[in-house]
Structure formats: structure tokens, C-alpha cells
């Protein structure tokens, strides 16, 4: 039994390092980086016109980070909602929750909802982070309920890897 506990403890210590080793750090936008973030390579992270996006290898989670200049919070939320609707995601406004956090020295405002997409119930999130004056990062997330939970550790690694560019 002691060998089993020791092996489990060792595996728990090594697991985060092993999963983090498969991550790819990307500075974005590539022509004038504002921030960097790490994604698992299996999520196929790719640069977009306004930032970066990735989807979990099982399609349970979509996450994007867009760079905006000097936009207010209301306009940013409206743009994200329009993007989600265009992609077949409906938000239940009655489920909105708001919170604040700090990540790597940056203040983060979070908006969370429940909703639906073509596959059924989803969790939806929007976080606003300012890595530099007059720059706003819009982190859009949606994940399939019942499937997204298995990605919790990876999502934690992704979000905690977000840093302002030097």
C-alpha cells in the first residue's frame, strides 16, 4: 500500500510537468505582440486576424483571445455575443455571473453564462484583461457540459500561462 501511495504521489507531481511539456507558447499578434499564451499542440492553436484561437482535440472546448484597442466593456461583450450567435451558440442571459480575478499581475473581469449549441448544453465565458494601456484581451470560451470537465487542469494551465508581452 505504501508503494502505491508513493507512486500515486510521484505521478501527481510529474503529471502537470508532463502535460505542460506538450504546450506551445505563442506571442500574439505575431507582428506586434501584446501577450503570450501556451496551448497544447493537440488543440491546434492558430493565429487569427485579431488574436489566437484553439479547440480541444475532442471538440469539447473552444477558446479564443482577441486583441482590441481602447474598447469599452459593453461593446466587447456585445461583439462576443454576436460572434457566439453567429456560430450557433445561444446564451441564457438569466444565468449571467460576474467575477473579478488577477492573473500574472493583470486584472481580469469574468462573465459566465449557460447556453446551448448544436450539441446541447454549454458553458460560456468571456474574460476581459488589459495587458497594456489601451489594449484589451477578450477571452471567449465555450465548452460542452459533461465533456469540458476533463479539461479542467489543461484550461488552468492555459489561463495561467497568459502573460503580457515584454
Secondary structure, 3 states (H helix, E strand, C coil): CHHHHHHHHHHHHHHHHHHHHCEEEEEECCCCCCEEEEEEHHHCCEECCCEEEEECCCCCEEEEEEEEECCCHHHHHHHHHHHHHHCCCEEEEEEEEEEEEEECCEEEEEEEEEEEECCEEEEEEEEEEEEECCEEEEEEEEEECCCHHHHHHHHHHHHHCCEECC
